[in-house]
Amino acid sequence: MNFSTTQSEIEALFSQAGDIVEVFIPTDRNSGRPRGFAFVEYTEESAAAKAIEELDGQELGGRQLRVTEAQDRPPRRPPSFSGGDFPPFGSGGGGGGGGERRSKPKGSRRNIRGKKRSL
């Protein structure tokens, strides 16, 4: 939906399908602007089904609406550090820690800084 669409505009359109309990427009945490979608809660399930059937594809504020039944969010997975996303601790990013030691390339940062200071 359009970012400038107001709650009263949504209520006016969606009340055609039945009695509304609540209209909720989520906003962005950082900017406070609407995120471009809304939740409309009806007193009866039949009103929600009617809204989906009649209002899906209609235009509001110059944007075509996609009206669907709200779905529960899937549970968030905790971050997994064993899945290969990050190198193991103590390996220095060399992966596996197989005993091979990498030497710094010639012109390491310390030598470059030393040269810059001497100029």
N, C-alpha and C positions, 0 to 999 in steps of 0.2 A: 504494500500500500504506500501511498504518498507520505513523505515524512511530515508534511504539514496538515495531514488529516487529523481532525479533533475527535475527542471522545464522543461529543454530542452528535457529530456526523455519523459515526459508526453506530451509535445507538439508534439514530433515526432510520438508517437503512436496515439494520438487523432486527429491529423491533417488528418489522413486517412479518417475520417468521414466528414470533411468539414473545412471551414475557421474558425480559432480560433480568438476570440477577446482578451481573457485574460485567463491565468492560474493562480489561486491563491492557494497557499499552506499555510494554517493556521499553526502558530507556538505556542508553549506553552509559556505563559507569563513569567514563572519563568526561564525555562531552555533555551528557544529560539530554541528548537528542533522542527522539524515538528511533527504534531499531528497524522500523519498516514492517512490523506485523503487530497483531493484537489478538487477544483471547476474549471471546464472548461466551459468557456462561448463561444458559437458559434455565428456566424453572423446570422444564420437561425435556426429556430426550427427543420426543417427537418434534419439538420446535427446532432443536439442533439439526436433526435430519432434514427438516424442511429448509432450513437456512443453507445447508450444504447443497441441496438439490436446486434451489431457486437462485442463490446468490453467487455460486461458483461461476467465475468468468465475467461477472458484471463489472462495470467500471465505477470507481469512486476516486474523485480527485485526479482524474486523468490517468489512473493506473488500473489495469485489469486485476481483479481480486482472485486469489486462489483460496477457496474456502474448503477446509478439511477438518476432520475430527482431530483434536489435540492428542498427541502421543506422549507417553511418559518417556523421559530421557533415559537412555541406557546408563547404568551405573558407571562412574568414572573408575578407570583402572589406576591403581597406584603406580608410580613410576617404577620400572624394573631396571635395575642396574646390572642384572646378570644376563641380559639378552644380547649383549654385544654392542650396545649403543655407546658405551663409554669404555675406555681402557681400564684394565684392573689397576687398583692402587699400587703404587710403587714401581710401576713398569716404565714410568717416564714417557708414556705415549708410544713406546716402541712395540707394544703388543706382545703378549706372551712372555716377555722377560726371559728369553732363552740364553742369557749370558753374553750376548754380543753387545759390545759397548760402542756407541757412536761417538765419533770425535766431532768437535765443532768445526764448521767449515773455516777455511782461512779468511781472515778479515772479520773475526767475530765482533760482536757489538763493542766489547771493551776496547779492542784495538782501533776500531773506527772512531770511538769517542776520543781516544787518546790522540789520534791524528788530527781530529777537528780542533782539539784544544791547542795543539802546537802550532796551528796556522796563524 
